[in-house]
Amino acid sequence: MSPRYGLILLLLLLSGCTEFNGAKAYLLPPSALGMEELAPRVFVNKEMSLAQREDFRQVVAVARTNITNFYGSITSQPDILACSTEECFAGIGGGKPRGKDLGKSKVLISPRGLTVPILTHEWSHAELRTRMDAKFDGIFGMNSIPTWFDEGLAVVVSEEPRHSEKVWERIVAQKMDTPRLDDLVTLKGWNKAAGKYGDVDCALGVPGKMYVVYTLAGHEVRTWHRKAGREGLLKLIDKVKSGESFENSYAATSK
Ligand SMILES: [Zn+2]
């Protein structure tokens, strides 16, 4: 274990059980977490049934196609850890979310998230991070890209129905309280807002509930992407990587 990982593990030990399990998943190979290889870089828990395994193979194939079509090519191949039981998910650091980006090119999918939109969402995080050459940000977020953009882009790529433009219109029509984008720049700020506005209950599938934080980010990035397109997205990534500020790059690509 490098000193850097040691420090992270210490920080996570101080911050709670779920986070500690998350650190295990971040640091250990899937086989050490009791997962079986279903396909190259796709791992499932031993209890997952044959039918679920077959379904999940299809989910992976479609999610890969979604990422390829959206970005124009695919540069990431995250380790995909999929759990068919809550015990498996909790044991590897899951919790309320349906899926989790563990960083270090690893995504964790809950039994409630073995779907194309959820895997596509998490894969979008891995793809953007790989394209940004951001190697060490799974826990802390990317410094150069605001969290609302990373999350909003994942919402747009995945076309998750719960965060759609239709849902946004209902949020506006009902004059629901929404956060400011400025409060969603860091991962810490994002997580705070997700707690405050109840988006962390997303996984619980409360009927009729609207998830304002994800839907707001999706609406913002969808509006930008309609003008910028794939070309604008790739240009924005290039600009930020070459040192331009995100704000300038975002504005320049939305004309
Ligand atoms: Zn996300």
Boltz pocket constraint, residues with backbone or C-beta under 6 A from the ligand:
constraints:
  - pocket:
      binder: B
      contacts: [[A, 121], [A, 122], [A, 125], [A, 150], [A, 151], [A, 154]]
      max_distance: 6.0
